[in-house]
Amino acid sequence: MPDLAPVELRPEPWIEAGSEAGPVVGMVGGGQLARMTQQAAIALGVRLRVLAATADDSAAQVVPDAPVGDHRDAAAVTAFAGGCDVLTFDHEHVPARLLERLVTEGVTVRPGPEALVHAQDKALMRQRLSSLEVPCPRWRVVGDVRDLAGFGDEVGWPLVLKTPRGGYDGKGVLVVDGPAQARPWLDRAGGAGLLAEELVDFRRELAVLVARAATGQAAAWPVVETVQAGGICREVVAPAPGLDPALAARATEIGLRIAGELGVVGVLAVEMFHTAGAGAGGVVVNELAMRPHNSGHWTIEGATTSQFEQHLRAVLDLPLGDPRARSPWAVMVNVLGTGRGAVHRALLHVMARDPSAKVHLYGKPARPGRKIGHVTVCGDDLADCRERARHAAEFIAGTIEE
């Protein structure tokens, strides 16, 4: 077993001796993360409820108890939470004030609003991480063109502009070569301002996935490499190939420290840049996500404990599972919709060609650029795993025909 922090066992109300009913976990959001959490919940005897945006959401198709409601609607979220032992999330978009009110009313919310706000507000996240001396890009909140010009003159152009709230998968991010390009975005932001960051010179992108329980016990999976295109994650390789062990340990330590300092309960993904430079280089933190994450889908087949099982263990205050990899390499490739091809018919070819490739489909219409599934291949040869996973994902998407 890997070294895990000792855990003080203190039964929650739903783990009382003699209780036959399993706990009820409520997940706000009905996307693919909730869908895959259901699979882990079944194995643990946990009843998962989902607050879905529509009746045909990805998770609503497989979770029997999936009321429809808006995550911004206080009445809907409050009513949903009333039927749960613990409330957690498929996304970070529930208003912090609503969650704070639920906590004061006695609802167990994990991660809590005081932690989750750092995944909701990128400017607040940068401020807090900088105060903890966590390595970050140089940054500034800018309210107008003059502010932006001053920052650009200080750190150099181009710059990265981000909307502090609401962006994901490349949305809400703009690279600008000068103040004029940023004017429309600054005008739309009004007085709220935008987050400006230096454009980091990096070798590749990494992700550190950790889990932390309310007891303080924590665990970390191997550091992975993520391959992005157009702001969307296309591929994840576990572990990150050729990563210096000392740098991997440093990145993991940063992820665990952030989880502890922010009081995260559940899974935390820390997206990082592996920076250029002499020797092994270094890492700087790019983004945070406080929920299961695309960079951890490989753990379903590739790790002893998947991120989805671990998230449930963490939010229920159960002892955490072993995060070690089960094979030398795991490659996960996202299936992106193209609007072409019959997705399920493609399984005939994929499964016949490669019986050990693991396909996950999310029950989503195959709109262009949309994540509709993923494929994971595990094995001893990285090049072979990568070729097989890419072929399967591209064939299902309809971008190749043989």
SULVEN-V852915 format. One record per backbone hydrogen bond with DSSP energy under -0.5 kcal/mol. CO is the residue of the C=O (numbers start at 1). NH is the residue of the N-H. E is the energy in kcal/mol with one decimal. If there is no record, write none. Layout:
co=CO nh=NH e=E
co=CO nh=NH e=E
This chain:
co=2 nh=4 e=-0.7
co=7 nh=9 e=-0.7
co=8 nh=10 e=-0.6
co=12 nh=15 e=-2.4
co=13 nh=16 e=-1.0
co=16 nh=19 e=-1.8
co=23 nh=25 e=-0.6
co=23 nh=47 e=-2.4
co=24 nh=26 e=-0.5
co=24 nh=85 e=-2.7
co=24 nh=86 e=-1.3
co=25 nh=27 e=-0.5
co=25 nh=49 e=-2.9
co=26 nh=28 e=-0.6
co=26 nh=88 e=-3.2
co=27 nh=29 e=-0.6
co=27 nh=51 e=-2.1
co=28 nh=90 e=-2.8
co=28 nh=91 e=-0.7
co=30 nh=59 e=-2.9
co=30 nh=60 e=-0.5
co=31 nh=35 e=-1.9
co=32 nh=36 e=-2.5
co=33 nh=37 e=-1.7
co=34 nh=38 e=-1.7
co=35 nh=39 e=-0.8
co=36 nh=40 e=-1.1
co=37 nh=41 e=-2.5
co=38 nh=42 e=-2.2
co=39 nh=43 e=-1.3
co=40 nh=44 e=-1.5
co=41 nh=45 e=-0.7
co=41 nh=46 e=-2.7
co=42 nh=45 e=-1.0
co=46 nh=48 e=-0.7
co=47 nh=25 e=-2.5
co=49 nh=27 e=-2.8
co=50 nh=52 e=-0.9
co=51 nh=29 e=-2.1
co=52 nh=69 e=-2.8
co=54 nh=57 e=-1.4
co=57 nh=61 e=-1.3
co=59 nh=62 e=-1.7
co=59 nh=63 e=-2.0
co=62 nh=64 e=-0.6
co=64 nh=66 e=-1.1
co=65 nh=50 e=-2.0
co=67 nh=52 e=-2.3
co=70 nh=73 e=-1.9
co=72 nh=74 e=-0.7
co=73 nh=77 e=-2.6
co=74 nh=78 e=-2.5
co=75 nh=79 e=-2.3
co=76 nh=80 e=-2.1
co=77 nh=81 e=-2.7
co=78 nh=82 e=-1.5
co=80 nh=83 e=-1.6
co=81 nh=84 e=-2.0
co=86 nh=26 e=-2.9
co=87 nh=110 e=-3.0
co=88 nh=28 e=-2.5
co=95 nh=99 e=-1.8
co=96 nh=100 e=-2.7
co=97 nh=101 e=-1.9
co=98 nh=102 e=-1.9
co=99 nh=103 e=-2.3
co=100 nh=104 e=-2.0
co=101 nh=105 e=-1.2
co=102 nh=107 e=-2.5
co=103 nh=106 e=-1.8
co=107 nh=109 e=-0.8
co=108 nh=87 e=-3.0
co=112 nh=115 e=-1.2
co=112 nh=116 e=-3.0
co=113 nh=117 e=-1.8
co=115 nh=118 e=-1.8
co=116 nh=119 e=-2.1
co=116 nh=120 e=-1.1
co=117 nh=121 e=-2.1
co=120 nh=122 e=-0.6
co=121 nh=125 e=-2.3
co=122 nh=126 e=-2.5
co=123 nh=127 e=-2.2
co=124 nh=128 e=-2.5
co=125 nh=129 e=-2.8
co=126 nh=130 e=-2.3
co=127 nh=131 e=-1.7
co=128 nh=132 e=-1.3
co=129 nh=134 e=-2.6
co=130 nh=133 e=-1.3
co=135 nh=285 e=-3.0
co=138 nh=198 e=-2.4
co=140 nh=142 e=-0.6
co=140 nh=196 e=-3.0
co=142 nh=194 e=-2.5
co=144 nh=148 e=-2.1
co=145 nh=149 e=-2.8
co=146 nh=150 e=-2.3
co=147 nh=151 e=-2.1
co=148 nh=152 e=-2.8
co=149 nh=153 e=-2.4
co=150 nh=154 e=-1.2
co=151 nh=155 e=-2.5
co=152 nh=156 e=-2.4
co=158 nh=199 e=-0.9
co=159 nh=161 e=-0.5
co=159 nh=176 e=-2.5
co=160 nh=197 e=-2.6
co=161 nh=174 e=-2.6
co=162 nh=195 e=-2.7
co=164 nh=122 e=-2.8
co=168 nh=171 e=-2.5
co=170 nh=173 e=-0.9
co=172 nh=163 e=-2.1
co=174 nh=161 e=-3.7
co=174 nh=176 e=-0.5
co=176 nh=158 e=-0.7
co=176 nh=159 e=-2.4
co=178 nh=181 e=-0.8
co=178 nh=182 e=-0.7
co=179 nh=182 e=-0.9
co=179 nh=183 e=-0.8
co=180 nh=183 e=-0.8
co=182 nh=186 e=-2.6
co=183 nh=187 e=-2.7
co=184 nh=188 e=-2.1
co=185 nh=189 e=-2.0
co=186 nh=190 e=-1.0
co=187 nh=190 e=-0.5
co=189 nh=192 e=-1.9
co=190 nh=193 e=-0.6
co=194 nh=142 e=-2.8
co=194 nh=196 e=-0.6
co=195 nh=162 e=-2.5
co=196 nh=140 e=-2.3
co=197 nh=160 e=-2.9
co=198 nh=200 e=-0.8
co=200 nh=202 e=-1.0
co=201 nh=276 e=-2.1
co=204 nh=274 e=-2.8
co=205 nh=226 e=-2.4
co=206 nh=272 e=-3.0
co=207 nh=209 e=-0.5
co=207 nh=224 e=-2.2
co=208 nh=210 e=-0.5
co=208 nh=270 e=-2.9
co=209 nh=221 e=-2.3
co=210 nh=268 e=-2.9
co=211 nh=219 e=-2.2
co=212 nh=266 e=-2.7
co=213 nh=216 e=-1.9
co=217 nh=213 e=-2.7
co=218 nh=5 e=-0.8
co=219 nh=211 e=-2.6
co=223 nh=239 e=-0.6
co=223 nh=240 e=-2.6
co=224 nh=207 e=-2.1
co=225 nh=237 e=-2.5
co=226 nh=205 e=-0.7
co=226 nh=228 e=-0.6
co=227 nh=234 e=-3.3
co=227 nh=235 e=-1.5
co=229 nh=232 e=-1.5
co=232 nh=229 e=-2.4
co=234 nh=334 e=-2.1
co=235 nh=227 e=-3.0
co=236 nh=332 e=-2.7
co=237 nh=225 e=-2.3
co=238 nh=330 e=-2.0
co=240 nh=243 e=-1.5
co=244 nh=248 e=-2.6
co=245 nh=249 e=-2.3
co=246 nh=250 e=-1.9
co=247 nh=251 e=-2.7
co=248 nh=252 e=-2.3
co=249 nh=253 e=-2.4
co=250 nh=254 e=-2.0
co=251 nh=255 e=-2.2
co=252 nh=256 e=-2.6
co=253 nh=257 e=-2.4
co=254 nh=258 e=-2.5
co=255 nh=259 e=-2.1
co=256 nh=260 e=-2.1
co=257 nh=261 e=-3.1
co=258 nh=262 e=-2.5
co=259 nh=263 e=-0.7
co=259 nh=264 e=-2.2
co=266 nh=212 e=-2.0
co=268 nh=210 e=-2.6
co=268 nh=270 e=-0.5
co=269 nh=271 e=-0.6
co=269 nh=289 e=-2.0
co=270 nh=208 e=-2.5
co=271 nh=286 e=-3.5
co=271 nh=287 e=-1.0
co=272 nh=206 e=-2.6
co=273 nh=275 e=-0.9
co=273 nh=284 e=-1.7
co=274 nh=203 e=-3.5
co=274 nh=204 e=-1.0
co=275 nh=282 e=-0.6
co=278 nh=281 e=-1.7
co=282 nh=275 e=-2.3
co=284 nh=273 e=-2.7
co=285 nh=137 e=-0.6
co=287 nh=271 e=-2.2
co=289 nh=269 e=-3.2
co=289 nh=291 e=-0.8
co=293 nh=296 e=-2.5
co=294 nh=297 e=-1.3
co=296 nh=299 e=-1.6
co=296 nh=307 e=-0.6
co=297 nh=300 e=-1.7
co=298 nh=301 e=-0.6
co=298 nh=302 e=-2.8
co=299 nh=303 e=-1.3
co=302 nh=326 e=-3.1
co=302 nh=327 e=-0.6
co=306 nh=310 e=-2.5
co=307 nh=311 e=-2.2
co=308 nh=312 e=-1.7
co=309 nh=313 e=-2.7
co=310 nh=314 e=-2.8
co=311 nh=315 e=-2.6
co=312 nh=316 e=-1.7
co=313 nh=318 e=-3.0
co=314 nh=214 e=-0.8
co=314 nh=317 e=-1.3
co=322 nh=305 e=-0.8
co=324 nh=304 e=-2.6
co=329 nh=379 e=-2.1
co=330 nh=238 e=-2.9
co=331 nh=377 e=-2.3
co=332 nh=236 e=-2.7
co=333 nh=375 e=-2.4
co=334 nh=336 e=-0.7
co=335 nh=372 e=-2.8
co=335 nh=373 e=-1.0
co=337 nh=369 e=-2.9
co=341 nh=343 e=-0.8
co=342 nh=346 e=-1.8
co=343 nh=347 e=-0.5
co=344 nh=347 e=-1.0
co=345 nh=348 e=-1.4
co=345 nh=349 e=-0.6
co=346 nh=350 e=-2.2
co=347 nh=351 e=-2.8
co=348 nh=352 e=-1.4
co=349 nh=353 e=-2.8
co=350 nh=354 e=-2.2
co=354 nh=357 e=-1.7
co=357 nh=359 e=-0.6
co=358 nh=376 e=-2.4
co=360 nh=374 e=-2.4
co=365 nh=367 e=-2.1
co=366 nh=339 e=-0.9
co=367 nh=370 e=-2.2
co=370 nh=337 e=-3.2
co=370 nh=372 e=-0.7
co=372 nh=362 e=-2.5
co=373 nh=335 e=-3.4
co=374 nh=360 e=-2.8
co=375 nh=333 e=-2.7
co=376 nh=358 e=-2.6
co=377 nh=331 e=-2.6
co=379 nh=329 e=-1.8
co=380 nh=382 e=-0.6
co=381 nh=385 e=-2.5
co=382 nh=386 e=-2.7
co=383 nh=387 e=-2.3
co=384 nh=388 e=-2.4
co=385 nh=389 e=-2.4
co=386 nh=390 e=-2.5
co=387 nh=391 e=-2.5
co=388 nh=392 e=-2.2
co=389 nh=393 e=-2.3
co=390 nh=394 e=-2.7
co=391 nh=395 e=-2.5
co=392 nh=396 e=-2.3
co=393 nh=397 e=-2.1
co=394 nh=398 e=-1.2
co=394 nh=399 e=-2.0
co=394 nh=400 e=-1.0
